[in-house]
């Protein structure tokens, strides 16, 4: 997920939501095992580039 106008806490919340969805939904967990997912602020991607951010979940 690329988040716009979101503080760092919002990114952490988005990642937490992804993890909870994977814990509660077998189909979501299966999808995330096949297609890694994560969240980043657009501002961080523009300033630092994608390779400097944390690896996907």
PDB file with SEQRES, HELIX, SHEET and CRYST1 records, atoms N, CA, C and O in Angstrom:
SEQRES   1 A   57  UNK UNK UNK UNK UNK UNK UNK UNK UNK UNK UNK UNK UNK          
SEQRES   2 A   57  UNK UNK UNK UNK UNK UNK UNK UNK UNK UNK UNK UNK UNK          
SEQRES   3 A   57  UNK UNK UNK UNK UNK UNK UNK UNK UNK UNK UNK UNK UNK          
SEQRES   4 A   57  UNK UNK UNK UNK UNK UNK UNK UNK UNK UNK UNK UNK UNK          
SEQRES   5 A   57  UNK UNK UNK UNK UNK                                          
HELIX    1 AA1 UNK A    8  UNK A   24  1                                  17    
HELIX    2 AA2 UNK A   26  UNK A   34  1                                   9    
HELIX    3 AA3 UNK A   42  UNK A   48  1                                   7    
HELIX    4 AA4 UNK A   50  UNK A   52  5                                   3    
SHEET    1 AA1 2 UNK A   2  UNK A   3  0                                        
SHEET    2 AA1 2 UNK A  40  UNK A  41  1                                        
CRYST1    1.000    1.000    1.000  90.00  90.00  90.00 P 1           1          
ATOM      1  N   UNK A   1       0.834  -1.158   0.000  1.00  0.00           N  
ATOM      2  CA  UNK A   1       0.000   0.000   0.000  1.00  0.00           C  
ATOM      3  C   UNK A   1       0.887   1.232   0.000  1.00  0.00           C  
ATOM      4  O   UNK A   1       1.859   1.308   0.751  1.00  0.00           O  
ATOM      5  N   UNK A   2       0.557   2.165  -0.820  1.00  0.00           N  
ATOM      6  CA  UNK A   2       1.233   3.453  -0.802  1.00  0.00           C  
ATOM      7  C   UNK A   2       0.261   4.442  -0.176  1.00  0.00           C  
ATOM      8  O   UNK A   2      -0.842   4.655  -0.678  1.00  0.00           O  
ATOM      9  N   UNK A   3       0.689   5.039   0.926  1.00  0.00           N  
ATOM     10  CA  UNK A   3      -0.160   5.942   1.689  1.00  0.00           C  
ATOM     11  C   UNK A   3       0.244   7.380   1.435  1.00  0.00           C  
ATOM     12  O   UNK A   3       1.434   7.694   1.399  1.00  0.00           O  
ATOM     13  N   UNK A   4      -0.733   8.256   1.259  1.00  0.00           N  
ATOM     14  CA  UNK A   4      -0.489   9.672   0.984  1.00  0.00           C  
ATOM     15  C   UNK A   4      -0.952  10.494   2.178  1.00  0.00           C  
ATOM     16  O   UNK A   4      -2.060  10.303   2.680  1.00  0.00           O  
ATOM     17  N   UNK A   5      -0.088  11.422   2.638  1.00  0.00           N  
ATOM     18  CA  UNK A   5      -0.459  12.301   3.738  1.00  0.00           C  
ATOM     19  C   UNK A   5      -0.676  11.564   5.046  1.00  0.00           C  
ATOM     20  O   UNK A   5      -1.535  11.943   5.842  1.00  0.00           O  
ATOM     21  N   UNK A   6       0.096  10.519   5.270  1.00  0.00           N  
ATOM     22  CA  UNK A   6      -0.058   9.687   6.459  1.00  0.00           C  
ATOM     23  C   UNK A   6       1.187   9.787   7.332  1.00  0.00           C  
ATOM     24  O   UNK A   6       2.312   9.745   6.834  1.00  0.00           O  
ATOM     25  N   UNK A   7       0.977   9.918   8.624  1.00  0.00           N  
ATOM     26  CA  UNK A   7       2.099   9.938   9.567  1.00  0.00           C  
ATOM     27  C   UNK A   7       2.635   8.524   9.751  1.00  0.00           C  
ATOM     28  O   UNK A   7       2.008   7.554   9.325  1.00  0.00           O  
ATOM     29  N   UNK A   8       3.792   8.415  10.386  1.00  0.00           N  
ATOM     30  CA  UNK A   8       4.411   7.109  10.627  1.00  0.00           C  
ATOM     31  C   UNK A   8       3.466   6.175  11.381  1.00  0.00           C  
ATOM     32  O   UNK A   8       3.444   4.972  11.118  1.00  0.00           O  
ATOM     33  N   UNK A   9       2.693   6.713  12.305  1.00  0.00           N  
ATOM     34  CA  UNK A   9       1.746   5.880  13.057  1.00  0.00           C  
ATOM     35  C   UNK A   9       0.700   5.276  12.126  1.00  0.00           C  
ATOM     36  O   UNK A   9       0.251   4.152  12.352  1.00  0.00           O  
ATOM     37  N   UNK A  10       0.310   5.995  11.097  1.00  0.00           N  
ATOM     38  CA  UNK A  10      -0.649   5.481  10.127  1.00  0.00           C  
ATOM     39  C   UNK A  10      -0.088   4.316   9.331  1.00  0.00           C  
ATOM     40  O   UNK A  10      -0.816   3.380   9.001  1.00  0.00           O  
ATOM     41  N   UNK A  11       1.203   4.368   9.019  1.00  0.00           N  
ATOM     42  CA  UNK A  11       1.853   3.263   8.317  1.00  0.00           C  
ATOM     43  C   UNK A  11       1.883   2.040   9.222  1.00  0.00           C  
ATOM     44  O   UNK A  11       1.567   0.933   8.787  1.00  0.00           O  
ATOM     45  N   UNK A  12       2.262   2.238  10.474  1.00  0.00           N  
ATOM     46  CA  UNK A  12       2.271   1.112  11.417  1.00  0.00           C  
ATOM     47  C   UNK A  12       0.882   0.506  11.550  1.00  0.00           C  
ATOM     48  O   UNK A  12       0.738  -0.714  11.627  1.00  0.00           O  
ATOM     49  N   UNK A  13      -0.129   1.347  11.578  1.00  0.00           N  
ATOM     50  CA  UNK A  13      -1.506   0.876  11.676  1.00  0.00           C  
ATOM     51  C   UNK A  13      -1.900   0.058  10.444  1.00  0.00           C  
ATOM     52  O   UNK A  13      -2.567  -0.970  10.570  1.00  0.00           O  
ATOM     53  N   UNK A  14      -1.497   0.504   9.267  1.00  0.00           N  
ATOM     54  CA  UNK A  14      -1.807  -0.231   8.034  1.00  0.00           C  
ATOM     55  C   UNK A  14      -1.146  -1.602   8.033  1.00  0.00           C  
ATOM     56  O   UNK A  14      -1.764  -2.586   7.627  1.00  0.00           O  
ATOM     57  N   UNK A  15       0.097  -1.678   8.482  1.00  0.00           N  
ATOM     58  CA  UNK A  15       0.805  -2.955   8.548  1.00  0.00           C  
ATOM     59  C   UNK A  15       0.133  -3.866   9.580  1.00  0.00           C  
ATOM     60  O   UNK A  15      -0.030  -5.063   9.342  1.00  0.00           O  
ATOM     61  N   UNK A  16      -0.253  -3.302  10.716  1.00  0.00           N  
ATOM     62  CA  UNK A  16      -0.962  -4.081  11.733  1.00  0.00           C  
ATOM     63  C   UNK A  16      -2.266  -4.624  11.167  1.00  0.00           C  
ATOM     64  O   UNK A  16      -2.614  -5.781  11.405  1.00  0.00           O  
ATOM     65  N   UNK A  17      -2.984  -3.801  10.422  1.00  0.00           N  
ATOM     66  CA  UNK A  17      -4.240  -4.248   9.810  1.00  0.00           C  
ATOM     67  C   UNK A  17      -4.005  -5.394   8.829  1.00  0.00           C  
ATOM     68  O   UNK A  17      -4.794  -6.338   8.783  1.00  0.00           O  
ATOM     69  N   UNK A  18      -2.931  -5.321   8.046  1.00  0.00           N  
ATOM     70  CA  UNK A  18      -2.604  -6.420   7.131  1.00  0.00           C  
ATOM     71  C   UNK A  18      -2.325  -7.707   7.901  1.00  0.00           C  
ATOM     72  O   UNK A  18      -2.797  -8.780   7.524  1.00  0.00           O  
ATOM     73  N   UNK A  19      -1.562  -7.595   8.971  1.00  0.00           N  
ATOM     74  CA  UNK A  19      -1.256  -8.781   9.776  1.00  0.00           C  
ATOM     75  C   UNK A  19      -2.505  -9.379  10.392  1.00  0.00           C  
ATOM     76  O   UNK A  19      -2.677 -10.598  10.390  1.00  0.00           O  
ATOM     77  N   UNK A  20      -3.385  -8.528  10.924  1.00  0.00           N  
ATOM     78  CA  UNK A  20      -4.636  -9.023  11.507  1.00  0.00           C  
ATOM     79  C   UNK A  20      -5.502  -9.699  10.453  1.00  0.00           C  
ATOM     80  O   UNK A  20      -6.097 -10.745  10.713  1.00  0.00           O  
ATOM     81  N   UNK A  21      -5.575  -9.111   9.272  1.00  0.00           N  
ATOM     82  CA  UNK A  21      -6.358  -9.715   8.197  1.00  0.00           C  
ATOM     83  C   UNK A  21      -5.811 -11.093   7.838  1.00  0.00           C  
ATOM     84  O   UNK A  21      -6.579 -12.014   7.559  1.00  0.00           O  
ATOM     85  N   UNK A  22      -4.491 -11.236   7.843  1.00  0.00           N  
ATOM     86  CA  UNK A  22      -3.876 -12.529   7.538  1.00  0.00           C  
ATOM     87  C   UNK A  22      -4.157 -13.547   8.636  1.00  0.00           C  
ATOM     88  O   UNK A  22      -4.371 -14.725   8.352  1.00  0.00           O  
ATOM     89  N   UNK A  23      -4.157 -13.095   9.894  1.00  0.00           N  
ATOM     90  CA  UNK A  23      -4.440 -14.004  11.012  1.00  0.00           C  
ATOM     91  C   UNK A  23      -5.890 -14.469  11.003  1.00  0.00           C  
ATOM     92  O   UNK A  23      -6.181 -15.611  11.358  1.00  0.00           O  
ATOM     93  N   UNK A  24      -6.791 -13.593  10.600  1.00  0.00           N  
ATOM     94  CA  UNK A  24      -8.218 -13.900  10.660  1.00  0.00           C  
ATOM     95  C   UNK A  24      -8.768 -14.523   9.388  1.00  0.00           C  
ATOM     96  O   UNK A  24      -9.845 -15.118   9.407  1.00  0.00           O  
ATOM     97  N   UNK A  25      -8.049 -14.397   8.293  1.00  0.00           N  
ATOM     98  CA  UNK A  25      -8.556 -14.904   7.021  1.00  0.00           C  
ATOM     99  C   UNK A  25      -7.548 -15.788   6.308  1.00  0.00           C  
ATOM    100  O   UNK A  25      -6.526 -15.295   5.832  1.00  0.00           O  
ATOM    101  N   UNK A  26      -7.818 -17.086   6.225  1.00  0.00           N  
ATOM    102  CA  UNK A  26      -6.892 -17.990   5.533  1.00  0.00           C  
ATOM    103  C   UNK A  26      -6.613 -17.576   4.088  1.00  0.00           C  
ATOM    104  O   UNK A  26      -5.492 -17.732   3.603  1.00  0.00           O  
ATOM    105  N   UNK A  27      -7.616 -17.055   3.409  1.00  0.00           N  
ATOM    106  CA  UNK A  27      -7.404 -16.641   2.016  1.00  0.00           C  
ATOM    107  C   UNK A  27      -6.442 -15.456   1.944  1.00  0.00           C  
ATOM    108  O   UNK A  27      -5.614 -15.379   1.037  1.00  0.00           O  
ATOM    109  N   UNK A  28      -6.556 -14.531   2.906  1.00  0.00           N  
ATOM    110  CA  UNK A  28      -5.647 -13.377   2.945  1.00  0.00           C  
ATOM    111  C   UNK A  28      -4.231 -13.852   3.245  1.00  0.00           C  
ATOM    112  O   UNK A  28      -3.277 -13.396   2.615  1.00  0.00           O  
ATOM    113  N   UNK A  29      -4.090 -14.762   4.200  1.00  0.00           N  
ATOM    114  CA  UNK A  29      -2.766 -15.297   4.545  1.00  0.00           C  
ATOM    115  C   UNK A  29      -2.136 -15.994   3.342  1.00  0.00           C  
ATOM    116  O   UNK A  29      -0.939 -15.852   3.091  1.00  0.00           O  
ATOM    117  N   UNK A  30      -2.942 -16.742   2.605  1.00  0.00           N  
ATOM    118  CA  UNK A  30      -2.441 -17.436   1.412  1.00  0.00           C  
ATOM    119  C   UNK A  30      -1.988 -16.436   0.354  1.00  0.00           C  
ATOM    120  O   UNK A  30      -0.940 -16.615  -0.267  1.00  0.00           O  
ATOM    121  N   UNK A  31      -2.782 -15.381   0.149  1.00  0.00           N  
ATOM    122  CA  UNK A  31      -2.416 -14.363  -0.828  1.00  0.00           C  
ATOM    123  C   UNK A  31      -1.116 -13.660  -0.422  1.00  0.00           C  
ATOM    124  O   UNK A  31      -0.242 -13.433  -1.259  1.00  0.00           O  
ATOM    125  N   UNK A  32      -0.992 -13.313   0.880  1.00  0.00           N  
ATOM    126  CA  UNK A  32       0.211 -12.615   1.338  1.00  0.00           C  
ATOM    127  C   UNK A  32       1.439 -13.518   1.298  1.00  0.00           C  
ATOM    128  O   UNK A  32       2.562 -13.025   1.184  1.00  0.00           O  
ATOM    129  N   UNK A  33       1.244 -14.825   1.389  1.00  0.00           N  
ATOM    130  CA  UNK A  33       2.372 -15.753   1.243  1.00  0.00           C  
ATOM    131  C   UNK A  33       2.843 -15.795  -0.212  1.00  0.00           C  
ATOM    132  O   UNK A  33       4.034 -15.955  -0.481  1.00  0.00           O  
ATOM    133  N   UNK A  34       1.905 -15.650  -1.139  1.00  0.00           N  
ATOM    134  CA  UNK A  34       2.248 -15.700  -2.565  1.00  0.00           C  
ATOM    135  C   UNK A  34       2.712 -14.345  -3.101  1.00  0.00           C  
ATOM    136  O   UNK A  34       3.582 -14.279  -3.969  1.00  0.00           O  
ATOM    137  N   UNK A  35       2.123 -13.266  -2.576  1.00  0.00           N  
ATOM    138  CA  UNK A  35       2.423 -11.915  -3.048  1.00  0.00           C  
ATOM    139  C   UNK A  35       2.768 -11.055  -1.841  1.00  0.00           C  
ATOM    140  O   UNK A  35       1.863 -10.563  -1.166  1.00  0.00           O  
ATOM    141  N   UNK A  36       4.053 -10.859  -1.550  1.00  0.00           N  
ATOM    142  CA  UNK A  36       4.431 -10.057  -0.377  1.00  0.00           C  
ATOM    143  C   UNK A  36       3.802  -8.665  -0.434  1.00  0.00           C  
ATOM    144  O   UNK A  36       3.683  -8.065  -1.503  1.00  0.00           O  
ATOM    145  N   UNK A  37       3.407  -8.169   0.722  1.00  0.00           N  
ATOM    146  CA  UNK A  37       2.761  -6.859   0.796  1.00  0.00           C  
ATOM    147  C   UNK A  37       3.384  -6.040   1.916  1.00  0.00           C  
ATOM    148  O   UNK A  37       3.998  -6.584   2.834  1.00  0.00           O  
ATOM    149  N   UNK A  38       3.223  -4.760   1.829  1.00  0.00           N  
ATOM    150  CA  UNK A  38       3.722  -3.852   2.853  1.00  0.00           C  
ATOM    151  C   UNK A  38       3.074  -2.501   2.673  1.00  0.00           C  
ATOM    152  O   UNK A  38       2.183  -2.333   1.840  1.00  0.00           O  
ATOM    153  N   UNK A  39       3.520  -1.540   3.453  1.00  0.00           N  
ATOM    154  CA  UNK A  39       2.979  -0.189   3.367  1.00  0.00           C  
ATOM    155  C   UNK A  39       4.119   0.817   3.451  1.00  0.00           C  
ATOM    156  O   UNK A  39       5.097   0.608   4.169  1.00  0.00           O  
ATOM    157  N   UNK A  40       3.980   1.897   2.716  1.00  0.00           N  
ATOM    158  CA  UNK A  40       4.983   2.965   2.738  1.00  0.00           C  
ATOM    159  C   UNK A  40       4.297   4.286   2.450  1.00  0.00           C  
ATOM    160  O   UNK A  40       3.288   4.345   1.747  1.00  0.00           O  
ATOM    161  N   UNK A  41       4.864   5.345   3.008  1.00  0.00           N  
ATOM    162  CA  UNK A  41       4.369   6.698   2.720  1.00  0.00           C  
ATOM    163  C   UNK A  41       4.938   7.143   1.378  1.00  0.00           C  
ATOM    164  O   UNK A  41       6.113   6.914   1.090  1.00  0.00           O  
ATOM    165  N   UNK A  42       4.114   7.771   0.569  1.00  0.00           N  
ATOM    166  CA  UNK A  42       4.577   8.262  -0.730  1.00  0.00           C  
ATOM    167  C   UNK A  42       5.731   9.246  -0.549  1.00  0.00           C  
ATOM    168  O   UNK A  42       6.654   9.289  -1.362  1.00  0.00           O  
ATOM    169  N   UNK A  43       5.671  10.033   0.523  1.00  0.00           N  
ATOM    170  CA  UNK A  43       6.735  10.998   0.783  1.00  0.00           C  
ATOM    171  C   UNK A  43       8.084  10.290   0.980  1.00  0.00           C  
ATOM    172  O   UNK A  43       9.117  10.774   0.516  1.00  0.00           O  
ATOM    173  N   UNK A  44       8.065   9.138   1.674  1.00  0.00           N  
ATOM    174  CA  UNK A  44       9.300   8.376   1.890  1.00  0.00           C  
ATOM    175  C   UNK A  44       9.796   7.750   0.593  1.00  0.00           C  
ATOM    176  O   UNK A  44      11.001   7.702   0.345  1.00  0.00           O  
ATOM    177  N   UNK A  45       8.870   7.269  -0.235  1.00  0.00           N  
ATOM    178  CA  UNK A  45       9.267   6.687  -1.519  1.00  0.00           C  
ATOM    179  C   UNK A  45       9.906   7.737  -2.425  1.00  0.00           C  
ATOM    180  O   UNK A  45      10.896   7.460  -3.101  1.00  0.00           O  
ATOM    181  N   UNK A  46       9.343   8.926  -2.435  1.00  0.00           N  
ATOM    182  CA  UNK A  46       9.893  10.002  -3.271  1.00  0.00           C  
ATOM    183  C   UNK A  46      11.267  10.431  -2.757  1.00  0.00           C  
ATOM    184  O   UNK A  46      12.194  10.618  -3.545  1.00  0.00           O  
ATOM    185  N   UNK A  47      11.400  10.586  -1.444  1.00  0.00           N  
ATOM    186  CA  UNK A  47      12.648  11.072  -0.874  1.00  0.00           C  
ATOM    187  C   UNK A  47      13.745  10.011  -0.865  1.00  0.00           C  
ATOM    188  O   UNK A  47      14.891  10.310  -1.200  1.00  0.00           O  
ATOM    189  N   UNK A  48      13.414   8.781  -0.488  1.00  0.00           N  
ATOM    190  CA  UNK A  48      14.434   7.764  -0.259  1.00  0.00           C  
ATOM    191  C   UNK A  48      14.483   6.665  -1.305  1.00  0.00           C  
ATOM    192  O   UNK A  48      15.516   6.017  -1.473  1.00  0.00           O  
ATOM    193  N   UNK A  49      13.394   6.450  -2.002  1.00  0.00           N  
ATOM    194  CA  UNK A  49      13.312   5.344  -2.951  1.00  0.00           C  
ATOM    195  C   UNK A  49      12.862   4.068  -2.260  1.00  0.00           C  
ATOM    196  O   UNK A  49      13.006   3.931  -1.045  1.00  0.00           O  
ATOM    197  N   UNK A  50      12.322   3.145  -3.021  1.00  0.00           N  
ATOM    198  CA  UNK A  50      11.764   1.937  -2.425  1.00  0.00           C  
ATOM    199  C   UNK A  50      12.804   0.994  -1.816  1.00  0.00           C  
ATOM    200  O   UNK A  50      12.477   0.243  -0.896  1.00  0.00           O  
ATOM    201  N   UNK A  51      14.026   1.013  -2.296  1.00  0.00           N  
ATOM    202  CA  UNK A  51      15.020   0.056  -1.815  1.00  0.00           C  
ATOM    203  C   UNK A  51      15.525   0.379  -0.407  1.00  0.00           C  
ATOM    204  O   UNK A  51      16.181  -0.459   0.212  1.00  0.00           O  
ATOM    205  N   UNK A  52      15.236   1.568   0.105  1.00  0.00           N  
ATOM    206  CA  UNK A  52      15.709   1.927   1.432  1.00  0.00           C  
ATOM    207  C   UNK A  52      14.682   1.672   2.524  1.00  0.00           C  
ATOM    208  O   UNK A  52      14.982   1.813   3.710  1.00  0.00           O  
ATOM    209  N   UNK A  53      13.461   1.295   2.123  1.00  0.00           N  
ATOM    210  CA  UNK A  53      12.403   1.064   3.096  1.00  0.00           C  
ATOM    211  C   UNK A  53      12.456  -0.377   3.600  1.00  0.00           C  
ATOM    212  O   UNK A  53      13.175  -1.215   3.054  1.00  0.00           O  
ATOM    213  N   UNK A  54      11.697  -0.642   4.631  1.00  0.00           N  
ATOM    214  CA  UNK A  54      11.670  -1.986   5.210  1.00  0.00           C  
ATOM    215  C   UNK A  54      11.204  -3.005   4.180  1.00  0.00           C  
ATOM    216  O   UNK A  54      10.425  -2.673   3.287  1.00  0.00           O  
ATOM    217  N   UNK A  55      11.679  -4.250   4.298  1.00  0.00           N  
ATOM    218  CA  UNK A  55      11.238  -5.289   3.369  1.00  0.00           C  
ATOM    219  C   UNK A  55       9.757  -5.601   3.583  1.00  0.00           C  
ATOM    220  O   UNK A  55       9.210  -5.291   4.641  1.00  0.00           O  
ATOM    221  N   UNK A  56       9.103  -6.210   2.594  1.00  0.00           N  
ATOM    222  CA  UNK A  56       7.685  -6.547   2.730  1.00  0.00           C  
ATOM    223  C   UNK A  56       7.448  -7.549   3.858  1.00  0.00           C  
ATOM    224  O   UNK A  56       8.364  -8.236   4.309  1.00  0.00           O  
ATOM    225  N   UNK A  57       6.207  -7.610   4.294  1.00  0.00           N  
ATOM    226  CA  UNK A  57       5.843  -8.536   5.377  1.00  0.00           C  
ATOM    227  C   UNK A  57       6.049  -9.966   4.950  1.00  0.00           C  
ATOM    228  O   UNK A  57       5.795 -10.886   5.729  1.00  0.00           O  
TER     229      UNK A  57                                                      
END                                                                             
